[in-house]
Amino acid sequence: MPSSPAHAPADPRTPPPTATSAASLEHWSEAGRTGMEAFYALATEDYRQLATAVDWAAELTRVAAGRDAVRLLDVACGSGKFPAALLARPAVRALAGALTVHTDLLDPSAFSLAEARGQLQPPFVGAADHECTLQELAVPEGGYDVVWSLHGLYAVPAEEVPAAMRRFAEAVAPGGLGVIAQATGQSHYLVFDEVFRRSFDPSGSRVPYSTVEQLVAGLAGCGVTAEGPTLRYETSVAREDRATAEGFLQRCAFDDTVSLDQMLADPQVGAYLRSCERGDRWVFSHEVRLVTTRPVATAPQPTAAAQAEVQA
Ligand SMILES: C[S@@+](CC[C@H](N)C(=O)[O-])C[C@H]1O[C@@H](n2cnc3c(N)ncnc32)[C@H](O)[C@@H]1O
C-alpha cells in the first residue's frame, strides 16, 4: 500500500538544526549509502539484539487486546533495520493475516522514509509518513497503540530532549506501548563520539549525541516511567577489512573526511581504537537500554465517603 505523506507544519519555535543534526541528515541520503552499508555490516547486530530481547509478537498481540489492527509510529525509522529484524522472527511473521500493524514512519530524512517503507511486509503495512524530527511531530488525534524509537535519537541535542520526549509520551495512546532503545554513555557510539569530537572538532561546532540516560530523564518530566533491561554485547570487524572499519567509524561520527589512518594517528582516537583491538579484530562494546514507558501511577483519590469519615 502506498504511504501518504503527512508533513508536519513547521513550528516557528523549533530551534535551527545543530551541526550534529545537519551532519546526520546529510548522511541519511542516497549519497551516504556506501557509508550506511559499511555501518550496517556491524550495526545490523544492534537490531538483532533488540528483536530477540523481547517476545514482540506477544507484545503486539497484547496491545491489540483482541482487535485485528493496531497503529504503530516508528520514530526515527532510519532504513528500517528494526522491522527487518522483527520480520526475521517466525512468530512476528506469523501474525500476518491475524493482525495488521498500520505503520506510520517518522524521520527528517526523505531517504530514510523511503528505505524503511521498502522493508515493511505484513503484519506491518505502511500508513503515513512524517518527514520531520520527533520534536516537530504534530501528534495525530488519538495517538498510536505503539510508539517505538530504536537507536534513533542520538542527534537530538540535549536542550531539545525534553520537547522530544514530551512528543513521544503524547503520541502513545492510553494503554499503549512506548519503547525506546538507545546506548548508554558507556557504550561505543557515545564514547567514540566524545573522543572523535575532542580531536576532530576542536572548535566544538558539533553537539554531543544524546544518551539513553538523558532520554529517560526527559521522560520522567512527562508523567511516564521508563524501565527495562540493559543489553550488553559486542560487534567486531577484521582489522584487515579497512574499508568496512573506516566506513563504520566515519558513520559513527557522521564525518567521512577523517580517514582511518588519521584516526589511528590521533592520540585520543588512536588510543581508543587500540583499546578495542583484540587479536586481528576491532571489537566494539555496546551497552543499550531497552526501555518501556508507562504512565506514572497516581495515588488513588479518596472517595467522598472516605473524606467525610476523615472530617468527622
Ligand atoms: C540509526 S537510524 C535509526 C535506525 C532505525 N530505527 C532502524 O530501525 O533502522 C537514525 C535515524 O534517525 C533520524 N533522526 C535524526 N534526528 C532525528 C530526530 N530529531 N527525530 C527523529 N529522527 C531523527 C535520522 O534521519 C536517521 O534516519
The ligand as an ORCA input file, in Angstrom:
! r2SCAN-3c Opt
* xyz 0 1
  C      20.344      4.883     13.182
  S      18.954      5.448     12.320
  C      17.650      4.684     13.203
  C      17.532      3.251     12.835
  C      16.129      2.707     12.753
  N      15.403      2.798     13.990
  C      16.053      1.332     12.143
  O      15.209      0.514     12.597
  O      16.805      1.075     11.195
  C      18.793      7.134     12.836
  C      17.681      7.901     12.115
  O      17.307      8.954     12.999
  C      16.904     10.033     12.205
  N      16.879     11.237     13.058
  C      17.887     12.093     13.363
  N      17.463     13.062     14.183
  C      16.150     12.809     14.440
  C      15.150     13.457     15.226
  N      15.429     14.546     15.945
  N      13.902     12.933     15.244
  C      13.619     11.832     14.529
  N      14.532     11.168     13.767
  C      15.775     11.645     13.722
  C      17.934     10.050     11.084
  O      17.499     10.794      9.966
  C      18.088      8.558     10.808
  O      17.259      8.157      9.749
*
